[in-house]
Amino acid sequence: MKVLLVIPPVTTQERYGKLSDVGTLYPPLGLAYIAAVAEQSGHEVKVIDSEAMNYGYKEIMDIVRRFNPSVVGMQTFSTNIPRCHDMAKKLKEFNPEIKIVLGGAQVTVMPEYSMKEKEIDFIVYGEGERTFKQLLEALERNTDLLKVKGIYWKKNNHIIKNESQELIKNLDEVPMPARHLFPMQKYHSSAQLRGKRTLNIMTSRGCPFRCAYCSGHLTFGKTHRFHSTQRVLDEIEIMIETYGCDGIQFYDETLTANKNRVNELCDEIIKRKLKFEWSCFTRVNLVDQELLYKMKKAGCYQIFYGTESGVQELLNRIRKDITLEQSKKAIEMTKKAGIESWCSFMLALPGETKEQSLQTIKFALELDPEYILFPITTPYPGTALHDIAKEHGRFIEDDWTKYMIWDKVVYLPNGRTEKDIRNTVKLAYRKFYLRPSYMLRRAKSFAKLPPSKVLKLVRAGLVTIFRS
């Protein structure tokens, strides 16, 4: 069958707002895995990444007319659900026989919201590779859809939920992402990352923690499954040889959840003498000095920590399960290892007062990482944080496409105003980035970044700090 996978129209400006200049645009690995599974199963697969190609609906439909797919799949998030529904309407107008399949985080947490749309034929909930493969097989052979695990579908206008799909225990069974189907020349990393050509890789799935703002466990379970070291290094070598990567960003939710595995990975990078630098995401309570030294030796130069707040009460409320002392210790150890820290502090958390916001800013200054983000809290629909937020404030925006964490206020904690929150965010950035000592330190480190990225960082900083 002909299978088309589509990312509906969205711009980098819509995703990142004022920070669009420094934002990331990577190939969506979730969709790339699905594409690889479909291709491996013998189907003719095409991908349209509208964001990367700057396509509108017209350009997409021109391709649809030429390709004439039997199945169209789209990956959903709360911010793109309306566009997925609009895309489905246009596809059905062109050919009512096209089967529309939605997958991803948002339809997993809120399937009924999309299944009520008459144009949506199927929802793949949870981990998608096995389910999508089985669904394509059932559609091609016209066999019983009840046997396809992990889908919602319709029969006589009645919505049916099939039993759940089992999680994939051995991730090496999943083929490598089909990057060759994506416009790889269009992708780029965020501006603070080193390397002229940095791309992303996912080496594990799942996170055993319970952060209220995350819905990842609904897709991948509260597990931590990972590819073999051999598979990971083979994929990295392909990325270096095929796409000219000199930098890798590990996109795992929590890379160091299994320290032994990371040690093994680092040992193999060193053994193979692979020449690339890398960054990753993890938690402050999942690093130690010995591990950080090993990561540095293997090429790690930056770690993103979700420190989230400088108020323990708020950390407890969002179920972060870390302490302020753990954050201090992790940043100290990371600096000692010679690795940059990149911290994120959510401002305007549910119930957060102005005084608590200022306390968080003060704590951020005490940690003094190399880079920092102060995203405005966005309680996404379907997460526990969304329910917690209702108890401690109110939503002022119900258009999910505007749920952009960077510069859009969609939620107000009790006693706060939109102007107050915006001013607090601006204050936070000014206090952190306009320190003479910080600017001098950064000027020295900018020498390790390509000039084009330095320019973007400076421009984004000026916009963030000085523009309303």
C-alpha positions as CSV (number, residue, x, y, z in Angstrom):
1,M,0.0,0.0,0.0
2,K,1.0,3.6,-0.4
3,V,1.5,5.2,3.1
4,L,1.8,8.9,3.6
5,L,3.0,10.4,6.9
6,V,2.3,14.0,7.4
7,I,3.4,16.8,9.8
8,P,0.6,19.4,9.3
9,P,1.5,23.0,8.6
10,V,3.2,24.8,11.5
11,T,6.0,27.3,11.7
12,T,9.0,27.6,13.9
13,Q,7.7,31.0,15.0
14,E,4.5,29.3,16.2
15,R,6.5,26.7,18.2
16,Y,9.0,29.0,19.8
17,G,7.6,32.5,19.6
18,K,10.4,35.1,20.4
19,L,12.9,32.3,20.7
20,S,12.3,30.9,17.2
21,D,15.8,32.0,16.2
22,V,17.4,29.6,18.6
23,G,14.9,26.8,18.5
24,T,15.5,23.2,17.4
25,L,14.2,21.7,14.2
26,Y,14.9,18.0,14.2
27,P,13.5,15.1,12.2
28,P,10.6,13.8,14.3
29,L,12.0,10.4,15.4
30,G,8.6,9.0,16.5
31,L,7.3,9.4,12.9
32,A,10.7,8.2,11.5
33,Y,10.4,5.0,13.4
34,I,6.8,4.5,12.1
35,A,8.0,5.2,8.6
36,A,10.8,2.6,9.0
37,V,8.4,-0.1,10.2
38,A,6.0,0.6,7.3
39,E,8.8,0.5,4.8
40,Q,10.3,-2.7,6.3
41,S,6.8,-4.3,5.9
42,G,7.0,-3.7,2.1
43,H,4.8,-0.6,1.8
44,E,5.6,2.4,-0.3
45,V,6.2,5.2,2.2
46,K,6.4,9.0,1.7
47,V,6.9,11.7,4.4
48,I,5.8,15.3,4.3
49,D,7.4,17.5,7.0
50,S,5.6,20.7,6.5
51,E,7.5,22.6,9.2
52,A,10.8,21.8,7.7
53,M,9.7,22.5,4.1
54,N,7.6,25.5,5.0
55,Y,4.6,23.9,3.3
56,G,1.0,25.0,3.6
57,Y,-2.1,22.9,2.9
58,K,-1.9,23.6,-0.8
59,E,1.6,22.2,-1.2
60,I,0.6,19.1,0.9
61,M,-2.5,18.4,-1.2
62,D,-0.5,18.8,-4.4
63,I,1.8,16.0,-3.2
64,V,-1.3,13.9,-2.1
65,R,-2.8,14.1,-5.5
66,R,0.4,12.9,-7.2
67,F,1.1,10.2,-4.6
68,N,-2.5,9.1,-4.1
69,P,-2.0,7.3,-0.7
70,S,-4.3,4.6,0.7
71,V,-3.3,5.5,4.3
72,V,-2.3,8.8,5.8
73,G,-0.8,8.9,9.3
74,M,-0.1,12.0,11.5
75,Q,1.7,12.3,14.9
76,T,-0.3,14.4,17.4
77,F,0.5,16.9,20.1
78,S,-1.9,19.2,22.0
79,T,-0.6,22.1,19.9
80,N,-1.2,20.5,16.5
81,I,-4.5,18.6,17.1
82,P,-6.7,21.2,15.3
83,R,-4.3,21.1,12.3
84,C,-4.4,17.3,12.2
85,H,-8.2,17.5,12.1
86,D,-8.2,20.2,9.4
87,M,-5.7,18.1,7.4
88,A,-8.0,15.1,7.7
89,K,-11.0,17.0,6.3
90,K,-9.0,18.1,3.3
91,L,-7.8,14.5,2.7
92,K,-11.3,13.1,2.9
93,E,-12.6,15.8,0.5
94,F,-10.0,14.7,-2.0
95,N,-10.6,11.0,-1.5
96,P,-13.2,9.7,1.0
97,E,-11.5,6.2,0.8
98,I,-8.2,7.4,2.4
99,K,-7.8,5.9,5.8
100,I,-6.8,8.6,8.4
101,V,-4.7,7.4,11.3
102,L,-3.6,9.5,14.2
103,G,-1.0,8.5,16.8
104,G,1.3,10.1,19.4
105,A,1.0,11.6,22.8
106,Q,-2.2,13.7,22.5
107,V,-4.5,11.0,21.1
108,T,-3.1,8.6,23.6
109,V,-4.2,10.7,26.6
110,M,-7.4,12.1,25.0
111,P,-8.5,9.6,22.2
112,E,-12.2,10.5,22.3
113,Y,-11.5,14.2,21.4
114,S,-10.3,13.1,18.0
115,M,-12.4,10.0,17.4
116,K,-15.5,12.2,17.5
117,E,-14.3,13.8,14.3
118,K,-16.0,11.9,11.4
119,E,-12.9,12.1,9.2
120,I,-10.7,10.2,11.7
121,D,-10.7,6.5,11.1
122,F,-8.2,5.1,13.5
123,I,-6.2,6.1,16.6
124,V,-3.0,4.3,17.5
125,Y,-2.6,4.7,21.2
126,G,0.5,3.9,23.2
127,E,3.7,2.7,21.6
128,G,3.0,2.7,17.8
129,E,5.3,0.5,15.8
130,R,3.7,-3.0,16.3
131,T,0.2,-1.5,16.2
132,F,0.8,0.4,13.0
133,K,2.3,-2.6,11.3
134,Q,-0.6,-4.8,12.3
135,L,-3.1,-2.1,11.2
136,L,-1.6,-1.8,7.7
137,E,-1.6,-5.6,7.4
138,A,-5.3,-5.8,8.4
139,L,-6.3,-3.0,6.0
140,E,-4.3,-4.5,3.1
141,R,-5.7,-8.0,3.6
142,N,-9.1,-6.9,4.8
143,T,-8.9,-9.0,7.9
144,D,-10.6,-8.5,11.3
145,L,-9.7,-5.2,12.9
146,L,-10.6,-6.5,16.3
147,K,-7.4,-8.4,16.3
148,V,-5.3,-5.3,15.9
149,K,-4.1,-4.4,19.4
150,G,-3.7,-0.7,20.4
151,I,-6.2,1.0,18.2
152,Y,-9.5,2.9,18.4
153,W,-11.7,2.5,15.3
154,K,-15.3,2.9,14.2
155,K,-17.9,0.4,13.2
156,N,-21.4,1.7,12.3
157,N,-20.5,5.1,13.8
158,H,-19.7,3.3,17.1
159,I,-16.2,3.9,18.6
160,I,-14.4,0.7,19.5
161,K,-11.3,0.4,21.7
162,N,-9.2,-2.7,21.1
163,E,-7.1,-4.2,23.8
164,S,-3.7,-2.6,24.5
165,Q,-0.5,-3.4,22.6
166,E,2.3,-4.9,24.6
167,L,5.4,-2.7,25.0
168,I,8.4,-3.8,22.9
169,K,10.8,-5.4,25.3
170,N,13.7,-5.7,22.9
171,L,14.0,-2.2,21.3
172,D,16.6,-3.6,18.8
173,E,13.6,-5.2,17.0
174,V,12.6,-1.8,15.8
175,P,14.4,-0.7,12.6
176,M,16.5,2.4,12.7
177,P,14.5,5.6,12.0
178,A,13.9,6.2,8.3
179,R,15.9,9.5,8.2
180,H,16.4,9.0,4.4
181,L,12.7,9.8,3.9
182,F,13.0,13.2,5.6
183,P,14.5,16.5,4.2
184,M,17.6,16.1,6.3
185,Q,19.3,19.2,4.9
186,K,16.6,21.3,6.4
187,Y,17.1,20.3,10.1
188,H,19.2,22.1,12.7
189,S,19.9,22.1,16.4
190,S,19.3,24.8,18.9
191,A,21.8,27.6,18.9
192,Q,23.6,26.8,22.2
193,L,24.6,23.3,20.9
194,R,28.1,22.9,19.5
195,G,28.8,21.4,16.1
196,K,28.1,22.5,12.6
197,R,25.8,19.5,12.1
198,T,24.1,18.3,15.2
199,L,21.2,15.8,15.0
200,N,19.2,13.8,17.5
201,I,19.0,10.2,18.4
202,M,16.7,8.2,20.8
203,T,18.4,5.3,22.5
204,S,15.9,4.4,25.2
205,R,12.2,4.7,26.0
206,G,10.2,5.3,29.1
207,C,10.8,7.0,32.4
208,P,10.0,5.5,35.8
209,F,9.3,8.9,37.4
210,R,6.0,10.7,37.8
211,C,6.4,14.4,36.9
212,A,3.0,16.0,36.7
213,Y,3.7,17.9,33.5
214,C,4.7,14.8,31.5
215,S,2.5,12.3,29.7
216,G,5.3,10.1,28.4
217,H,4.5,7.2,30.7
218,L,1.1,6.9,29.0
219,T,2.9,6.1,25.7
220,F,6.0,4.2,26.9
221,G,5.0,3.1,30.3
222,K,6.8,3.7,33.6
223,T,9.7,1.6,32.3
224,H,13.2,2.3,31.0
225,R,14.0,0.2,28.0
226,F,17.0,0.8,25.9
227,H,18.8,-0.2,22.7
228,S,21.9,-2.3,22.9
229,T,25.2,-0.4,22.9
230,Q,26.1,-2.0,19.6
231,R,22.9,-0.7,18.0
232,V,23.3,2.8,19.3
233,L,26.9,3.2,18.2
234,D,26.1,1.7,14.8
235,E,23.3,4.3,14.3
236,I,25.6,7.1,15.4
237,E,28.3,5.9,12.9
238,I,25.6,6.0,10.1
239,M,24.6,9.5,11.2
240,I,28.2,10.7,11.0
241,E,29.0,9.0,7.7
242,T,25.7,9.7,5.9
243,Y,24.7,13.1,7.2
244,G,28.0,14.6,8.3
245,C,27.2,14.8,12.0
246,D,29.9,16.3,14.2
247,G,27.4,16.6,17.1
248,I,24.7,14.4,18.6
249,Q,21.9,15.3,21.0
250,F,20.6,12.3,22.9
251,Y,16.9,12.8,23.0
252,D,16.1,10.2,25.7
253,E,13.9,11.5,28.4
254,T,16.4,10.5,31.1
255,L,19.7,9.2,29.6
256,T,21.3,8.3,32.9
257,A,18.3,6.4,34.4
258,N,20.6,3.3,34.1
259,K,24.1,4.4,35.0
260,N,25.8,1.0,34.1
261,R,24.4,1.3,30.6
262,V,25.7,4.8,30.2
263,N,29.1,3.8,31.4
264,E,29.1,1.0,28.8
265,L,28.0,3.4,26.1
266,C,30.8,5.8,27.0
267,D,33.4,3.1,27.1
268,E,32.4,2.0,23.6
269,I,32.5,5.6,22.2
270,I,36.0,5.9,23.6
271,K,37.0,2.5,22.3
272,R,35.8,3.2,18.7
273,K,37.5,6.6,18.8
274,L,34.4,8.3,17.5
275,K,34.9,12.0,17.0
276,F,31.8,13.8,18.0
277,E,30.6,15.9,20.9
278,W,27.2,15.3,22.5
279,S,24.6,16.6,24.9
280,C,21.8,14.9,26.8
281,F,18.8,15.3,29.1
282,T,18.6,13.8,32.6
283,R,17.6,14.4,36.2
284,V,19.7,16.0,39.0
285,N,19.2,12.9,41.2
286,L,20.6,10.5,38.5
287,V,24.2,11.6,38.2
288,D,27.4,11.1,40.3
289,Q,30.9,12.5,39.9
290,E,32.4,9.3,38.5
291,L,29.8,9.0,35.8
292,L,30.1,12.7,34.8
293,Y,33.9,12.3,34.4
294,K,33.3,9.3,32.2
295,M,30.7,11.1,30.1
296,K,33.0,14.1,29.7
297,K,35.8,11.8,28.5
298,A,33.4,10.2,25.9
299,G,32.5,13.6,24.5
300,C,29.7,15.0,26.6
301,Y,29.9,18.8,26.8
302,Q,26.3,19.7,28.0
303,I,23.6,18.3,30.1
304,F,20.0,19.6,30.3
305,Y,18.5,19.4,33.8
306,G,14.8,20.0,34.6
307,T,15.4,21.8,37.9
308,E,11.9,23.4,37.5
309,S,11.7,25.5,40.7
310,G,13.6,27.0,43.5
311,V,10.7,26.3,46.0
312,Q,10.5,22.8,47.5
313,E,6.8,23.1,48.0
314,L,6.2,23.7,44.3
315,L,8.6,20.8,43.3
316,N,6.5,18.6,45.5
317,R,3.3,19.8,44.0
318,I,4.4,18.9,40.5
319,R,5.7,15.6,41.7
320,K,9.2,16.2,40.5
321,D,10.6,14.0,43.4
322,I,13.9,16.0,43.7
323,T,15.2,18.3,46.3
324,L,16.9,21.7,46.0
325,E,20.0,20.2,47.6
326,Q,20.1,17.6,44.8
327,S,20.0,20.3,42.2
328,K,22.8,22.2,43.8
329,K,24.9,19.0,44.1
330,A,24.3,18.0,40.5
331,I,25.3,21.4,39.1
332,E,28.4,21.5,41.3
333,M,29.5,18.0,40.1
334,T,28.7,18.8,36.5
335,K,30.9,22.0,36.6
336,K,33.7,20.0,38.3
337,A,33.6,17.5,35.4
338,G,34.0,20.3,32.9
339,I,30.5,19.8,31.4
340,E,28.1,22.7,30.8
341,S,24.8,22.7,32.6
342,W,21.6,23.9,31.0
343,C,18.7,24.3,33.5
344,S,15.0,24.9,33.0
345,F,12.9,26.7,35.6
346,M,9.1,26.8,35.0
347,L,7.6,30.1,36.2
348,A,4.0,30.6,37.2
349,L,3.5,27.0,38.4
350,P,0.1,26.2,39.9
351,G,-0.2,28.2,43.1
352,E,3.1,30.0,42.6
353,T,3.1,33.5,44.2
354,K,5.2,36.4,43.0
355,E,7.5,35.9,46.0
356,Q,8.0,32.3,45.1
357,S,8.8,33.3,41.5
358,L,11.5,35.6,42.8
359,Q,12.7,32.8,45.1
360,T,13.1,30.6,42.0
361,I,15.1,33.3,40.2
362,K,17.4,33.7,43.2
363,F,18.0,30.0,43.3
364,A,18.8,29.9,39.5
365,L,21.4,32.6,40.2
366,E,22.9,30.5,43.0
367,L,23.2,27.5,40.7
368,D,24.7,29.6,38.0
369,P,24.6,27.1,35.1
370,E,26.0,28.0,31.7
371,Y,22.5,28.3,30.1
372,I,19.1,28.7,31.6
373,L,15.5,28.7,30.4
374,F,12.5,30.3,32.2
375,P,9.5,28.8,30.3
376,I,6.0,30.0,31.2
377,T,4.2,27.0,32.7
378,T,1.8,25.4,30.3
379,P,-0.4,22.7,31.8
380,Y,-1.0,20.5,28.7
381,P,-4.4,18.8,28.4
382,G,-4.3,15.2,29.5
383,T,-1.5,15.6,32.0
384,A,-1.8,15.5,35.8
385,L,-0.5,19.1,35.9
386,H,-3.6,20.2,34.0
387,D,-5.8,18.9,36.8
388,I,-3.5,20.4,39.5
389,A,-3.6,23.7,37.7
390,K,-7.4,23.9,38.0
391,E,-7.1,23.7,41.8
392,H,-4.7,26.6,42.0
393,G,-5.6,29.0,39.3
394,R,-7.5,29.4,36.0
395,F,-6.9,29.0,32.3
396,I,-7.2,32.1,30.1
397,E,-6.7,30.3,26.7
398,D,-8.5,27.2,25.4
399,D,-7.0,27.2,21.9
400,W,-4.4,24.4,22.2
401,T,-2.4,25.7,19.2
402,K,-1.4,28.6,21.4
403,Y,0.0,26.3,24.2
404,M,3.5,27.4,23.5
405,I,5.7,27.3,26.6
406,W,8.1,29.9,25.5
407,D,6.2,33.2,25.4
408,K,2.5,32.5,25.6
409,V,0.6,32.8,28.9
410,V,-2.3,30.4,28.9
411,Y,-2.7,29.9,32.6
412,L,-2.8,32.2,35.7
413,P,-2.1,30.9,39.2
414,N,-4.4,32.5,41.8
415,G,-3.6,36.1,42.4
416,R,-1.4,36.5,39.3
417,T,-2.0,38.5,36.1
418,E,-0.7,38.0,32.6
419,K,1.3,41.3,32.8
420,D,2.8,40.2,36.1
421,I,4.0,36.9,34.7
422,R,5.5,38.4,31.6
423,N,7.3,41.0,33.7
424,T,8.6,38.3,36.0
425,V,9.9,36.2,33.1
426,K,11.7,39.2,31.6
427,L,13.2,40.0,35.0
428,A,14.4,36.5,35.4
429,Y,16.3,36.6,32.0
430,R,17.7,40.0,32.7
431,K,19.0,39.1,36.2
432,F,20.6,36.0,34.9
433,Y,22.0,36.9,31.5
434,L,23.0,40.6,32.0
435,R,25.5,39.9,34.8
436,P,29.0,41.2,33.7
437,S,30.7,38.0,35.1
438,Y,28.3,35.8,33.1
439,M,28.8,37.7,29.8
440,L,32.6,37.5,30.2
441,R,32.4,33.8,30.8
442,R,30.1,33.2,27.9
443,A,32.2,35.3,25.5
444,K,35.1,32.9,26.1
445,S,32.9,29.8,25.5
446,F,31.3,31.2,22.4
447,A,34.5,30.5,20.6
448,K,33.4,26.8,20.5
449,L,30.2,27.6,18.7
450,P,29.8,28.3,14.9
451,P,29.5,32.1,14.3
452,S,26.0,31.7,13.0
453,K,24.9,30.2,16.2
454,V,26.5,32.9,18.3
455,L,24.7,35.5,16.3
456,K,21.4,33.7,16.9
457,L,22.0,33.5,20.6
458,V,22.8,37.1,20.9
459,R,19.8,38.1,18.8
460,A,17.4,35.9,20.8
461,G,18.8,37.2,24.0
462,L,18.2,40.8,23.1
463,V,14.6,40.0,22.0
464,T,13.9,38.1,25.1
465,I,15.3,40.6,27.5
466,F,14.2,43.9,26.0
467,R,11.0,43.2,24.0
468,S,7.6,43.0,25.6
